[in-house]
Structures are given as structure tokens and as C-alpha cells.
Amino acid sequence: MKTVKYFESFRPLALVSYALTAIIFVAFVSGSLRAQTPSIVVASTTSTEQSGLFAHLLPEFKKASGIDVKVVALGTGQAIDLGRRGDADVLFVHDKVAEEKVLAEGFAVKRFEVMYNDFVLVGPASDPVKVKGNDVAEALKKLSAANGAFISRGDKSGTNAAELRFWKMAQLTDKQGSGYQACGCGMGPALNMASSTNAYALTDRGTWLNFKNRGDLKVLVEGDKRLFNQYGVMLVNPAKHPHVKAADGQRFVDWLTSPAGQGVIASYKIGGEQLFFPNAVR
């Protein structure tokens, strides 16, 4: 009888021990399953993130492949630098000159074109500088002459690289006027600054369509063929960085450029307007 009482007095402790063991086992199994889920890091331009494209695209890729994608959204220049350092598996960016350079340096494998949209010049609805039209170089000449307020990203992004090319086309390199301000920031913050100060800014159309804090801003310059905005995707070269997840990264590249991936890109719309136009050629 005493033995039974002695055993029963320790029964609650035994139950607690069993419960703790079960919890630890479940946590271990769950952690092991998570560890087994393949994943890649994609360094990309902010426009693919801030436009909402990745939120639309990546769940479909996960369904098709079982691979998780972690996106590091930066200006294209910074994204490419991540690839150079081996801190990403795939680059998904929009500055063809910079992309071809990183390929020539051997830090990335073959470049594939994925999709395109265009850049637009936005500004106050009243358009005090009278830039409205379809000639981006002419618009910049007017901004320079009037010292119009202009917010530049100034962050070596694909959009910033395009903007600098347009100033050069207008023969106004380093002559943008006293109203020119480089924020060294992403597209969203640059548009917020332009909205709060009634300034002009260059943006990709995808980010603009998903941008909610427009204030008095509207699209003033569009339709110039020079505003074409091409996106490319590249696998970071595993010969330079052996830890790169080449097989899973290539699956992402292949899916993006496949009919399935291209169809998902084409299906992304805001207010019935398509944001990106697939144009992969394999």
C-alpha cells in the first residue's frame, strides 16, 4: 500500500515529463521538416517587390516547385553587388548594361529576358513646368531651365540608371537645375517625397500603379519609346560561389521563362491594367 502511494505521488511528475518529451519531439520534427524545405535567395529590384508582383508570383512558383523564395529587394546596382558577393542565388533586375557587365565578369550565368513595362514621369497635376507630353528629353530640358523640383532616387538602381541616361540624352548631365534632389532611397520613398513636396519624379509604371500615396501627382510624360523598361533574370555563377543553390535557382529561372511563369506574370493586374508584359525567349 505504501508502495502504491509512493508511486502515485510521483505520477504528476511523470505526466509532465511525458508532455515535455512530446513537445520536444514535435518541435524537433517540425524543425526538421522546415529544414528540409528547399529555398533560394533572389536579389531583385524594388519595383518587382513594391509593385506587388512577387506577392502574386511566388506562391505560384512554390506550388509548382515546392521551393521557398526569399526576396532581397534593393536598387538594381545593390542587388547585383549581392550576386557578386555570393549573397544571392538569383538576380532579377532591370539594367541591361549592368547585367551584361556582371555576366562579362563571370559572376552570373546566362541572362534571360523575362518581361517589360515602361517608365513614366510623374508630377503635380497643375504641371507648373509644362512637361506634359511624350518626349522625356524635352521634359527634362524644361525642368532644368525652370529649376523645377525633381526627386531622383540617386541609389544606383535600374530606375536611377535610366534617369541618368535620359539626362544625358538631353545633354544635361550635372545640369539638372537647383530643384534637383537625390534621396538615395527606393522608389516608394522617392514617390512619397515627390508627393509631399509636389515634385516631379521618374518611376516604373508597375510601382506607380500600386502606389497609394499619390497626393496631387499624376503621369505627365509617357509613350516615348526610350522609356522602355526591360527586366532580366540570371543565376549567380556557382563556379565563383560554390555555395550557390544552382539547381533550385535554375528551376526558378526556368519557371519564370516558361509558358507557366510567363502566364502568371501576364495575369498580374491592378484595376484591370496589366503591370508587366512577358517577353521571354528560350
Phi, psi and chi 1 to 4 in degrees:
 res  aa     phi    psi   chi1   chi2   chi3   chi4
   1 MET       -  -43.4 -168.3   66.6 -178.7      -
   2 LYS   -62.8  -36.6  -72.4 -177.3 -179.8  179.2
   3 THR   -63.2  -43.4  -57.5      -      -      -
   4 VAL   -61.8  -46.5  171.4      -      -      -
   5 LYS   -60.6  -39.8  -75.3 -177.0  178.8  179.9
   6 TYR   -62.7  -43.8  179.9   80.0      -      -
   7 PHE   -65.1  -44.9  174.1   76.6      -      -
   8 GLU   -66.0  -29.1  -73.2 -179.9  -12.2      -
   9 SER   -67.3  -23.3   67.9      -      -      -
  10 PHE   -99.4   -0.8  -80.3   91.0      -      -
  11 ARG   -61.1  -44.2 -159.0  170.3  166.8 -169.8
  12 PRO   -58.0  -39.2  -25.1   35.9      -      -
  13 LEU   -64.6  -37.0  -68.9  176.1      -      -
  14 ALA   -65.6  -41.0      -      -      -      -
  15 LEU   -63.8  -42.0  -69.7  174.1      -      -
  16 VAL   -61.3  -42.2  169.5      -      -      -
  17 SER   -61.5  -43.9  176.2      -      -      -
  18 TYR   -62.3  -41.7  -65.7  151.0      -      -
  19 ALA   -63.7  -43.1      -      -      -      -
  20 LEU   -63.4  -40.8  -73.9  172.4      -      -
  21 THR   -61.8  -42.4  -59.3      -      -      -
  22 ALA   -63.7  -42.5      -      -      -      -
  23 ILE   -62.5  -45.3  -69.7  169.0      -      -
  24 ILE   -62.9  -40.3  -68.6  168.8      -      -
  25 PHE   -64.4  -45.4  176.2   75.2      -      -
  26 VAL   -62.3  -43.7  169.6      -      -      -
  27 ALA   -62.2  -39.4      -      -      -      -
  28 PHE   -65.0  -45.7  173.3   77.7      -      -
  29 VAL   -63.5  -44.5  170.2      -      -      -
  30 SER   -61.5  -43.5  -62.0      -      -      -
  31 GLY   -63.7  -39.0      -      -      -      -
  32 SER   -65.2  -40.3  -62.9      -      -      -
  33 LEU   -64.4  -41.9  -70.9  174.0      -      -
  34 ARG   -63.2  -40.0  -77.0 -163.7  -61.2  -89.0
  35 ALA   -65.3  -26.7      -      -      -      -
  36 GLN   -82.2  -13.9  -68.7  168.7    7.6      -
  37 THR   -72.6  118.9  -57.2      -      -      -
  38 PRO   -66.8  148.7   23.8  -32.3      -      -
  39 SER  -150.7  154.9   64.6      -      -      -
  40 ILE  -134.4  161.2   58.3  171.6      -      -
  41 VAL  -109.0  125.8  174.5      -      -      -
  42 VAL  -112.1  117.9  174.4      -      -      -
  43 ALA   -90.2  123.0      -      -      -      -
  44 SER  -140.6  163.8 -173.2      -      -      -
  45 THR   -67.0  154.0  168.9      -      -      -
  46 THR   -65.7  -24.4   57.5      -      -      -
  47 SER   -66.4  -33.8   59.8      -      -      -
  48 THR   -70.0  -27.7   46.4      -      -      -
  49 GLU   -83.3  -52.7  176.7   77.4    8.6      -
  50 GLN   -73.1  -19.2  -66.5  175.6   -4.1      -
  51 SER   -76.0  -15.3   65.1      -      -      -
  52 GLY    90.1    2.8      -      -      -      -
  53 LEU   -61.7  -45.2  176.1   65.9      -      -
  54 PHE   -64.3  -36.6  -85.5  136.5      -      -
  55 ALA   -62.8  -28.3      -      -      -      -
  56 HIS   -84.3  -36.9  174.0   77.1      -      -
  57 LEU   -84.0  -46.8 -168.3   71.5      -      -
  58 LEU   -67.0  -36.2  -63.3 -175.0      -      -
  59 PRO   -59.8  -34.0  -26.6   36.5      -      -
  60 GLU   -70.7  -37.8  -63.2  -56.8  -42.6      -
  61 PHE   -65.9  -40.1  174.5   64.8      -      -
  62 LYS   -61.4  -41.2  176.0   68.5 -179.7  -70.2
  63 LYS   -62.1  -40.1  -74.2 -179.7 -167.9  174.7
  64 ALA   -76.8  -29.0      -      -      -      -
  65 SER  -122.5  -23.6   67.5      -      -      -
  66 GLY    78.3    7.9      -      -      -      -
  67 ILE   -99.6  129.9  -61.9  170.8      -      -
  68 ASP   -81.4  145.0  -76.7  -35.4      -      -
  69 VAL  -122.3  122.3  177.3      -      -      -
  70 LYS   -99.0  121.7  177.5 -175.1  176.7 -177.5
  71 VAL   -97.7  129.9  175.3      -      -      -
  72 VAL  -108.9  104.3 -179.0      -      -      -
  73 ALA   -94.2  116.2      -      -      -      -
  74 LEU  -140.0  174.5  -60.1  162.8      -      -
  75 GLY   -61.0  151.3      -      -      -      -
  76 THR   -54.5  -41.9  -75.3      -      -      -
  77 GLY   -58.9  -44.3      -      -      -      -
  78 GLN   -69.4  -37.5  -66.5  170.7  -61.3      -
  79 ALA   -62.5  -43.5      -      -      -      -
  80 ILE   -64.7  -37.2  -72.9  175.3      -      -
  81 ASP   -62.3  -35.4  -76.2  -16.6      -      -
  82 LEU   -59.9  -42.3  -82.8 -174.2      -      -
  83 GLY   -63.5  -42.2      -      -      -      -
  84 ARG   -57.6  -38.2  -79.0 -164.2 -179.4   94.3
  85 ARG   -82.0   -8.3  -63.7 -164.3  -59.9  -91.5
  86 GLY    80.0   21.0      -      -      -      -
  87 ASP   -93.3   10.3  -67.1  -29.4      -      -
  88 ALA  -146.4  159.2      -      -      -      -
  89 ASP   -97.6  -30.4  -56.9  -60.5      -      -
  90 VAL  -138.2  145.3  174.6      -      -      -
  91 LEU  -112.1  131.0  -60.1  175.2      -      -
  92 PHE  -132.2   94.7 -170.6  176.7      -      -
  93 VAL  -138.2 -175.1  -71.3      -      -      -
  94 HIS  -147.1   59.0   67.7  141.8      -      -
  95 ASP  -144.4   91.9 -177.4   -8.6      -      -
  96 LYS   -57.7  -38.6 -170.7  172.8 -178.7  178.9
  97 VAL   -60.6  -47.9  173.3      -      -      -
  98 ALA   -67.7  -35.9      -      -      -      -
  99 GLU   -64.4  -44.6  -67.1  165.8   50.1      -
 100 GLU   -66.1  -30.7  -70.4  177.4  -19.9      -
 101 LYS   -67.9  -44.8 -178.1  179.4  179.1 -176.4
 102 VAL   -68.5  -30.0   78.7      -      -      -
 103 LEU   -65.4  -46.6  -83.9  172.7      -      -
 104 ALA   -62.4  -31.3      -      -      -      -
 105 GLU   -76.2  -12.2  -66.5  169.0  -14.7      -
 106 GLY    86.6   11.6      -      -      -      -
 107 PHE   -89.6   -6.7  -72.0  102.7      -      -
 108 ALA  -139.6  156.9      -      -      -      -
 109 VAL   -91.6 -171.5 -174.8      -      -      -
 110 LYS   -45.7  136.0 -177.0  177.2  178.0 -179.9
 111 ARG   -89.6  135.3  174.7 -175.5  178.6  -87.3
 112 PHE  -119.2  132.4  -66.1   89.7      -      -
 113 GLU   -76.1  140.6  -65.0 -166.4  -19.2      -
 114 VAL  -117.0  -49.2  179.0      -      -      -
 115 MET  -165.5  171.7   62.4 -170.3 -170.3      -
 116 TYR  -147.0  160.6   69.4   90.2      -      -
 117 ASN  -146.9 -144.5   63.1    4.8      -      -
 118 ASP  -144.7  163.9   62.1  -16.7      -      -
 119 PHE   -91.0  152.6  -65.9  108.6      -      -
 120 VAL  -135.7  151.6  -67.0      -      -      -
 121 LEU  -100.5  121.1 -173.1   67.8      -      -
 122 VAL  -108.3  158.9  -59.8      -      -      -
 123 GLY  -172.3 -178.6      -      -      -      -
 124 PRO   -59.0  142.1  -17.9   29.4      -      -
 125 ALA   -57.5  -31.2      -      -      -      -
 126 SER   -72.3  -17.5   60.8      -      -      -
 127 ASP    46.7   64.3 -169.3   16.1      -      -
 128 PRO   -60.3  -24.7   21.4  -33.2      -      -
 129 VAL   -92.5   -8.5 -178.0      -      -      -
 130 LYS    61.2   53.6  -52.6  -56.8  178.4 -169.6
 131 VAL   -92.5  -10.6  -56.7      -      -      -
 132 LYS   -52.4  133.4 -173.3  173.3  176.5   60.3
 133 GLY   157.4 -156.4      -      -      -      -
 134 ASN  -129.4   27.8   59.5    5.0      -      -
 135 ASP  -126.4  102.4 -172.1  -35.5      -      -
 136 VAL   -67.2  -37.8   64.9      -      -      -
 137 ALA   -64.5  -42.2      -      -      -      -
 138 GLU   -64.3  -38.4 -170.3   60.5   30.9      -
 139 ALA   -62.7  -41.4      -      -      -      -
 140 LEU   -69.1  -33.6  -65.1 -179.1      -      -
 141 LYS   -61.4  -41.8  -73.0  176.0 -176.5  176.8
 142 LYS   -66.2  -40.5  -69.2  179.1  179.1  179.0
 143 LEU   -63.1  -43.4  -82.6  163.1      -      -
 144 SER   -63.4  -47.1  173.7      -      -      -
 145 ALA   -62.9  -35.1      -      -      -      -
 146 ALA   -93.4    1.4      -      -      -      -
 147 ASN    52.0   41.4  -68.0  -46.0      -      -
 148 GLY   -67.1  148.4      -      -      -      -
 149 ALA   -69.2  121.9      -      -      -      -
 150 PHE  -137.9  127.9 -176.0   95.6      -      -
 151 ILE  -100.9  116.2  -56.2  -62.1      -      -
 152 SER  -100.5  144.9  168.1      -      -      -
 153 ARG   -64.6  -41.3  -74.9 -179.9   59.5  170.5
 154 GLY    57.9   33.5      -      -      -      -
 155 ASP  -124.5   16.2   63.5  -12.2      -      -
 156 LYS    62.2   26.0  -62.4 -177.2  179.9  179.3
 157 SER   -80.4  173.2   61.7      -      -      -
 158 GLY   -62.5  -38.5      -      -      -      -
 159 THR   -66.8  -41.6  -58.6      -      -      -
 160 ASN   -64.7  -40.3 -177.5 -139.1      -      -
 161 ALA   -62.3  -41.0      -      -      -      -
 162 ALA   -64.9  -44.1      -      -      -      -
 163 GLU   -58.0  -44.7  176.2 -139.1  -44.8      -
 164 LEU   -65.2  -34.1  -64.3  177.3      -      -
 165 ARG   -64.0  -38.8  -73.7 -162.7  -55.9  -88.3
 166 PHE   -68.4  -39.0  -60.0  147.6      -      -
 167 TRP   -62.3  -39.3  -74.7  109.5      -      -
 168 LYS   -65.3  -41.7 -174.0  175.8 -178.9  179.2
 169 MET   -57.5  -36.2  -73.1  175.9 -170.5      -
 170 ALA   -82.7    2.7      -      -      -      -
 171 GLN    59.5   41.8  -61.2 -177.7  -25.9      -
 172 LEU  -128.2   27.4  -69.2  169.1      -      -
 173 THR   -58.1  126.2  -59.4      -      -      -
 174 ASP    62.6   20.3  -61.6  -35.0      -      -
 175 LYS  -132.1   41.8  -61.9  175.7 -176.3  176.2
 176 GLN   -77.6   -9.9  -65.4   96.1  -24.0      -
 177 GLY    98.4  163.1      -      -      -      -
 178 SER   -72.0  -14.7   60.4      -      -      -
 179 GLY   -84.2   -2.1      -      -      -      -
 180 TYR   -78.8  131.4 -176.1   87.7      -      -
 181 GLN  -138.1  124.5 -177.9  179.9   -5.2      -
 182 ALA   -98.0  122.5      -      -      -      -
 183 CYS   -91.5  -16.5   67.0      -      -      -
 184 GLY    61.7   41.2      -      -      -      -
 185 CYS  -138.6  174.5   60.9      -      -      -
 186 GLY   -73.8  176.8      -      -      -      -
 187 MET   -66.1  -42.8 -165.1   70.0 -102.8      -
 188 GLY   -59.8  -52.5      -      -      -      -
 189 PRO   -60.6  -36.8  -28.4   36.5      -      -
 190 ALA   -63.3  -42.1      -      -      -      -
 191 LEU   -67.7  -35.8  -74.6  172.4      -      -
 192 ASN   -61.8  -41.9  -81.1  -35.3      -      -
 193 MET   -63.9  -43.7  -71.9 -178.5   65.0      -
 194 ALA   -63.4  -40.1      -      -      -      -
 195 SER   -65.0  -41.9  176.2      -      -      -
 196 SER   -75.7  -19.9   64.9      -      -      -
 197 THR  -115.5    5.4   59.4      -      -      -
 198 ASN    54.0   49.5  -92.0  -14.7      -      -
 199 ALA  -106.6  168.7      -      -      -      -
 200 TYR   -90.5  157.5  -65.6   83.1      -      -
 201 ALA  -161.3  152.8      -      -      -      -
 202 LEU   -98.5  134.0 -175.8   78.3      -      -
 203 THR  -143.9  156.7  177.0      -      -      -
 204 ASP   -76.0  149.0   67.3  -78.7      -      -
 205 ARG   -65.5  -34.5 -167.7 -177.1  -67.3  -88.8
 206 GLY   -59.5  -48.4      -      -      -      -
 207 THR   -64.3  -39.8  -59.1      -      -      -
 208 TRP   -60.6  -44.0  172.9 -108.4      -      -
 209 LEU   -65.4  -27.5  -71.8  173.1      -      -
 210 ASN   -95.8    0.6 -158.8   38.6      -      -
 211 PHE   -84.9  126.8 -177.6   63.8      -      -
 212 LYS   -97.8  -23.2  -56.1  -62.3 -170.7  -66.5
 213 ASN   -96.0   55.8 -174.9   34.6      -      -
 214 ARG   -76.1  -24.9  -64.4 -177.8 -177.2  179.9
 215 GLY    56.9 -123.9      -      -      -      -
 216 ASP   -96.6    6.5 -165.0   40.1      -      -
 217 LEU   -76.8  147.6  -61.2 -175.7      -      -
 218 LYS  -148.6  164.1   63.8  179.5  -68.7 -173.6
 219 VAL   -72.3  126.7  173.8      -      -      -
 220 LEU  -115.8  -31.6  -64.1  172.4      -      -
 221 VAL  -126.2  122.7  179.1      -      -      -
 222 GLU  -156.8  165.6   59.6 -176.6  -29.4      -
 223 GLY    91.6   -7.7      -      -      -      -
 224 ASP   -74.8  127.1 -172.3  -30.1      -      -
 225 LYS   -61.0  -21.4   64.7 -179.0 -178.7 -179.6
 226 ARG   -71.6  -12.0  -66.9  171.6  -67.8 -172.4
 227 LEU   -85.5    4.8  -67.5  169.1      -      -
 228 PHE   -57.0  138.2  179.4   78.9      -      -
 229 ASN  -132.3  101.3 -179.0   27.9      -      -
 230 GLN   -95.6  139.5  177.6   70.2   52.9      -
 231 TYR  -110.2  142.4  -69.6   78.1      -      -
 232 GLY  -130.3  158.5      -      -      -      -
 233 VAL  -130.9  141.5   64.5      -      -      -
 234 MET  -144.9  142.8  -59.0  174.9  -71.9      -
 235 LEU   -82.0  133.7  178.2   72.4      -      -
 236 VAL   -66.3  138.4  174.2      -      -      -
 237 ASN   -71.7  113.9 -166.3  -12.4      -      -
 238 PRO   -68.7  -15.7   23.4  -31.9      -      -
 239 ALA   -69.1  -28.8      -      -      -      -
 240 LYS   -85.8  -36.9  -71.0  -81.4 -170.3 -179.2
 241 HIS  -132.6   92.6  -60.2  -68.9      -      -
 242 PRO   -59.6  -20.9  -25.1   35.0      -      -
 243 HIS   -79.5   -7.3   61.7  -85.5      -      -
 244 VAL   -59.5  135.6  164.3      -      -      -
 245 LYS   -82.5   78.4  -62.6  174.6 -177.9  176.4
 246 ALA   -64.6  -44.3      -      -      -      -
 247 ALA   -64.5  -47.9      -      -      -      -
 248 ASP   -70.7  -36.6  -69.9  -21.5      -      -
 249 GLY   -63.1  -41.5      -      -      -      -
 250 GLN   -67.1  -31.7 -170.3   61.9   49.7      -
 251 ARG   -62.4  -38.1  -75.1 -170.4   70.8 -176.0
 252 PHE   -66.2  -45.2 -178.0   61.8      -      -
 253 VAL   -59.4  -47.0  172.1      -      -      -
 254 ASP   -64.0  -39.6  -68.8  -17.5      -      -
 255 TRP   -68.2  -42.9 -177.6   82.9      -      -
 256 LEU   -57.3  -37.3  -85.5  179.8      -      -
 257 THR   -95.1    2.3   55.1      -      -      -
 258 SER   -85.2  164.6   72.1      -      -      -
 259 PRO   -55.3  -36.1  -28.8   36.7      -      -
 260 ALA   -64.4  -51.5      -      -      -      -
 261 GLY   -64.5  -41.0      -      -      -      -
 262 GLN   -63.2  -35.8  -64.9  -82.5  -78.9      -
 263 GLY   -66.8  -38.4      -      -      -      -
 264 VAL   -65.6  -41.7  175.1      -      -      -
 265 ILE   -59.5  -46.4  -69.4  168.9      -      -
 266 ALA   -64.5  -27.9      -      -      -      -
 267 SER   -80.4   -7.6   70.6      -      -      -
 268 TYR   -80.5  116.5 -178.2   49.4      -      -
 269 LYS  -137.5  152.4  -61.6  178.8 -179.7  179.6
 270 ILE  -126.1  123.3  -66.8  179.6      -      -
 271 GLY    58.8   32.2      -      -      -      -
 272 GLY    80.9   -1.7      -      -      -      -
 273 GLU  -101.1  127.2 -172.7  167.9   -6.9      -
 274 GLN   -73.4  133.5 -172.4  171.6  -28.3      -
 275 LEU   -91.8  -34.6  -85.4   71.1      -      -
 276 PHE  -134.9  147.3  -60.8   95.0      -      -
 277 PHE  -119.1  112.4  -62.5   84.6      -      -
 278 PRO   -65.2  140.2   22.7  -32.3      -      -
 279 ASN  -149.7   35.2   66.4  -17.9      -      -
 280 ALA   -68.8  140.7      -      -      -      -
 281 VAL  -125.8  121.2  177.0      -      -      -
 282 ARG  -112.3      -  -66.6 -169.2   59.3   84.2
